[in-house]
Amino acid sequence: MSSEPLAAPAAAPILQVERIGKRFGGLVALSEVGFSIARGEIYGLIGPNGAGKTTLFNVLTGIYPQDEGTIRFEGAALARPTPDRIAKLGIARTFQNIRLFANLSALENVMIGRHVRTRVGVVGAILRNPGTRAEEAAIERRAWELLRYVGIAERANELARHLSYGDQRRLEIARALATDPKLLALDEPAAGMNATEKQDLRKLLEAIRGDGVTLLLIEHDVRLVMGLCDRVLVLDYGRNIAEGAPKEIRRDPRVIEAYLGKPREGEAP
Amino acid sequence: MLEAIRRDPKLKWAGVALIAIALLLLPFALASVGTAWVRITNFAILFSLLALGLNIVVGFAGLLDLGYIAFYAVGAYTYALLASPHFNIHLPWWAILPIGAAIACLFGILLGAPTLKLRGDYLAIVTLGFGEIIRIFLNNLSEPFNLTNGPKGIWSIDPIHVAGIDFGNATHIASFVVSGTIKYYYFLLALLMIVIVVNLRLQDSRIGRAWEAIREDELAARSMGINTRNMKLLAFAMGASFGGVAGGMFSAIQAFISPESFVLTESVMVLSMVVLGGMGNIWGVVLGAVLLSFVPELLRYTVAPVQRWLFGRAIIDPEVIRMLLFGLAMVVMMLFRPAGLLPSALRKRELVAPQDEL
């Protein structure tokens, strides 16, 4: 199973991405991208705008099929991935341009996240038998728990679109957690957040990892990425140009050239 | 004040009991005004059933369906073919209504399957075409094998019999006469209650939430693990089944059906009821159906007398002015209450986080 060219992580990898390629017409969005994430890791994905980070996310979560390469989740290759199958397998995601169910309450948003882990069908819903009621109560209980976990329980009955930007991001995380993911993929979770919110977000993400969820995140905030991630992959023009611990990445001349530009005073190693 | 009534369980039950008694006595009150009004009420209930079915597709799942009347037609013809001299088959209603619902459900899936990737305008056009296809088939399926009897339609359709009571004729209880129309009123009312309960329960369930998620953001719904293909097919199938049942009742009440009853304007009418009442709100949809069934009839009876009173004679044909006023009402509605009379406000569940857990 393990012919991984990259430094083999200590634990068994939860996700292995092997030589992924994706084209849109003549545009090569991803080319031979490969990496692997260990269970329990916080793995960062950085790169300049247009480097292919979100495309990679969309391939990973089944929104686009890849043109080349394989993705293995917990050792098994994903055959014919669709977003709903991926979610069922245990990969949940958030979106760069927040995609909540805007006209539903925060609570309902999280309850919808429980869909994939619950069973009641039409007949159960119509009969509303004890089994249905018990499941419904469990969904609601879990949704409240998650809202409290991300810290927006007091906004539970407000429409998602009335929440502040930071709270919307938290709600997206709560909704994703409701699917009981093993791997949580976050597309720029700190975008638009102020310094305090970022600090809270960092604590939240560390708590999520503490609960045994592996994290993959795209983030532009270098400070957050460097402080939070165990390892970082740098993409540029759809290729991986460097991978390693944040400290190493910062020194890598290719990364400095492609992404960080000239090292600034005080931030340079 | 309404809120106070809602909170006090005693007042609430008193209110429910009052409404129930009013609904039970309503047909006799209407009959004393004129039998036609009982009949109009029956059609208002029938259209409520239809609108509630369409509401699942349009209101819950957010899929615009302009051919909904096709399912009504399928249900109506199923009933007509299985309970009339046309094939000389006379099955009882309790067998036909489920069969009609099942066949309509099948047609719902047939329509749903090829349109899964379409939304909005594109879906509307395809469903509109579907509705027309069904009507044209009904019109022409008299050759080579006479299935539908073409434009002549099917007549002498059996009325409903419940426990030996014939719904086609009046029943005399001592000196008390209960007309067939009144009996159908109770039957339809019972059916409407069932459909409302089913709708309320579906809406507030895992299934209903999945539909709402699709309506709000299909991609996000898929990313949350909702199988949008199956859930959309389910919405089409459920909506169509309700349409099929309503169609069966239409056949039984009318005793005669022809393709003319299932034209595009009927689809538009049902859609107007859903939109006017408030898409996604079950009570709003019922209100929309009742209003759009009654107001045109009220106008029919008032437009001519009012003209005669104003001008001494009827200048404009009541039928013309009826459509004019109807159109005007719709425009005004959409300008001032675009979300409908009873908008589907966020169902503010009075859920408060359990205190001990906070």
Interface residues (C-beta under 8 A of the other chain):
Chain A: T61 I63 T82 P83 D84 I86 A87 K88 A92 R93 F95 R99 L100 F101 A102 N103 L104 S105 L107 E108 M111 I112 G113 R114 H115 V116 R117 T118 V120 G121 V122 G124 A125 I126 R128 T132 E135 E136 I139 E140 W144 E145 R148 A153 A156 N157 L159 R175 A176 A178 T179
Chain B: V198 R201 L202 S205 R206 I207 G208 R209 A210 E212 A213 E216 D217 L219 A220 A221 R222 S223 M224 G225 I226 N227 T228 L234 M238 L346 K348 R349 L351 A353 P354 E357 L358
